[in-house]
């Protein structure tokens, strides 16, 4: 899709709690403020509707997509404000009884332009004693998704997907010039890897990256890193939330910079097929 001029992108930083109604109120206020600051595209973080670690409490709170009050409320808000609204993800109840970690891109008319279910599950034991088993609760997605906005093609991802560069390369090769990583990164992993991984995904694909984050100490006990980012195709940070406090950041996106970066470093076109080494212990 041909780029049409520049636009302003915003990343909303949240500290979602256990009450979806209260989370909707806070999210609405920050989205409205970002739009008043001139944002044409606004992104919220992973788990915008609620952050609940306890599995039973999570399933007691979530609803199917067609019944989710936050999705309905934010579709109406996008229509009211006339913006593209990217809901980083919502926890939703699937028809099979499992949960989905699902992102939505909402058009200025309130219509759903794209859906994406998080592919990579965060099944990790951290050095500080935290243990996460997303696959015990959430059904992983199976497909990469891109969607055309009025200015640029957007590629979707969620949080832990950031550590799997093949996903972003596939989206860039499909024409995405804006890659997205709404997240709820833990404080520990965020301090170590958040900035370098976001910048790496931008540099290696010659693409903008927008990453709205959860931040701070949540009601369910988790602590997330914050530091929402907007990065340009050369790896420069255009905007960053200074800490883990709720708020928003805004930066101007010039899609022409994507073509400039990809012309200067044509890694997307220079890639070559190669034979991979056999895994250790595999039969010859």
Long-range contacts (C-beta under 8 A, 24 or more apart in sequence): 1-148, 1-152, 1-153, 1-175, 3-151, 3-152, 3-177, 3-255, 3-256, 3-258, 4-150, 4-151, 5-151, 6-151, 6-252, 6-253, 6-254, 6-255, 7-40, 7-41, 7-150, 7-151, 7-252, 7-253, 8-37, 8-38, 8-39, 8-40, 8-41, 8-250, 8-251, 8-252, 8-253, 9-39, 9-40, 9-41, 9-42, 9-43, 9-178, 9-208, 9-210, 9-230, 9-250, 9-251, 9-252, 9-253, 10-34, 10-35, 10-37, 10-39, 10-41, 10-42, 10-43, 10-248, 10-249, 10-250, 11-42, 11-43, 11-210, 11-211, 11-212, 11-213, 11-228, 11-229, 11-230, 11-239, 11-241, 11-248, 11-249, 12-42, 12-43, 12-44, 12-45, 12-212, 12-228, 12-247, 12-248, 13-45, 13-212, 13-213, 13-214, 13-215, 13-226, 13-228, 13-241, 13-244, 13-245, 13-246, 13-247, 13-248, 13-249, 14-44, 14-45, 14-48, 14-212, 14-214, 14-215, 14-246, 15-214, 15-215, 15-216, 15-217, 15-218, 15-224, 15-244, 15-245, 15-246, 16-45, 16-47, 16-48, 16-49, 16-50, 16-51, 16-214, 16-218, 17-50, 17-51, 17-218, 17-219, 17-220, 18-50, 18-51, 18-52, 18-57, 18-61, 18-219, 18-220, 19-50, 20-49, 20-50, 20-61, 20-69, 20-70, 21-69, 23-48, 23-49, 23-50, 23-70, 24-49, 24-69, 24-70, 24-73, 24-74, 26-246, 27-70, 27-74, 28-73, 28-74, 28-77, 30-246, 30-247, 30-248, 31-74, 31-77, 31-81, 31-83, 31-85, 32-77, 32-81, 33-248, 34-248, 34-250, 35-81, 35-83, 37-248, 37-250, 38-250, 39-83, 39-248, 39-250, 40-83, 40-84, 40-151, 41-83, 41-84, 41-85, 41-86, 41-149, 41-210, 41-253, 42-83, 42-84, 42-85, 42-86, 42-248, 43-86, 43-88, 43-180, 43-182, 43-210, 43-212, 44-85, 44-86, 44-87, 44-88, 44-182, 44-212, 45-88, 45-89, 45-182, 45-183, 45-184, 45-212, 45-213, 45-214, 45-228, 46-88, 46-89, 46-101, 46-118, 46-158, 46-159, 46-182, 46-183, 46-184, 46-214, 47-88, 47-89, 47-90, 47-91, 47-101, 47-184, 47-214, 48-87, 48-88, 48-89, 48-90, 49-90, 49-91, 50-91, 51-184, 51-214, 51-218, 51-219, 51-220, 51-222, 52-91, 52-220, 53-220, 53-221, 53-222, 54-220, 55-136, 55-137, 58-91, 58-99, 58-137, 59-93, 59-99, 61-91, 62-91, 62-92, 62-93, 62-99, 63-92, 63-93, 64-92, 64-93, 64-94, 64-95, 65-92, 65-100, 65-102, 68-92, 71-104, 74-106, 75-106, 75-110, 75-111, 75-112, 76-110, 78-106, 78-107, 78-108, 78-109, 78-110, 79-108, 79-109, 79-110, 81-108, 82-108, 83-108, 84-108, 84-113, 84-149, 84-150, 86-154, 86-180, 86-182, 88-158, 88-180, 88-182, 88-183, 88-212, 89-118, 89-158, 89-159, 89-182, 91-138, 94-139, 96-139, 98-137, 98-138, 98-139, 99-137, 99-138, 99-139, 100-138, 100-139, 100-141, 101-134, 101-138, 101-158, 103-156, 103-158, 103-182, 105-147, 105-149, 105-154, 105-156, 113-147, 114-145, 114-146, 114-147, 114-154, 114-156, 115-145, 116-141, 116-145, 116-156, 116-157, 116-158, 117-141, 117-142, 118-157, 118-158, 118-159, 118-160, 118-161, 119-143, 119-144, 119-157, 119-161, 119-164, 119-167, 120-160, 120-161, 120-163, 120-164, 120-167, 121-160, 122-159, 122-160, 126-186, 126-188, 126-189, 127-188, 128-188, 130-186, 130-188, 134-160, 144-170, 144-171, 144-174, 146-171, 146-174, 146-175, 146-176, 149-178, 151-253, 151-255, 152-176, 152-177, 152-178, 152-208, 152-253, 152-255, 152-258, 153-177, 153-178, 154-178, 154-179, 154-180, 155-179, 155-180, 155-207, 156-180, 157-181, 158-182, 158-183, 159-183, 159-184, 159-185, 162-197, 162-198, 162-201, 162-211, 163-193, 163-197, 165-200, 165-201, 165-204, 168-201, 168-204, 168-205, 168-207, 169-204, 169-205, 169-268, 171-205, 172-205, 172-206, 172-207, 172-268, 173-268, 176-205, 176-207, 177-207, 177-208, 177-233, 177-255, 177-258, 178-207, 178-208, 178-209, 178-210, 178-253, 178-255, 179-205, 179-207, 179-208, 179-209, 179-210, 180-209, 180-210, 180-211, 181-209, 181-210, 181-211, 182-211, 182-212, 182-213, 183-211, 183-212, 183-213, 183-214, 184-213, 184-214, 184-222, 184-224, 185-213, 185-214, 185-224, 185-225, 186-222, 186-223, 186-224, 186-225, 187-223, 187-224, 187-225, 187-244, 189-225, 190-224, 190-225, 190-226, 190-227, 191-225, 194-225, 194-227, 194-229, 195-227, 195-229, 195-237, 198-229, 198-231, 199-231, 199-235, 199-237, 200-235, 202-231, 202-232, 202-233, 202-234, 202-235, 203-233, 203-234, 203-235, 203-265, 204-267, 205-233, 205-267, 205-268, 206-233, 206-258, 206-261, 206-262, 206-265, 206-267, 206-268, 207-233, 207-258, 207-261, 208-232, 208-233, 208-253, 208-257, 208-258, 213-241, 215-241, 215-243, 215-244, 215-245, 215-246, 216-244, 216-245, 216-246, 232-257, 232-261, 233-257, 233-258, 233-260, 233-261, 233-262, 234-261
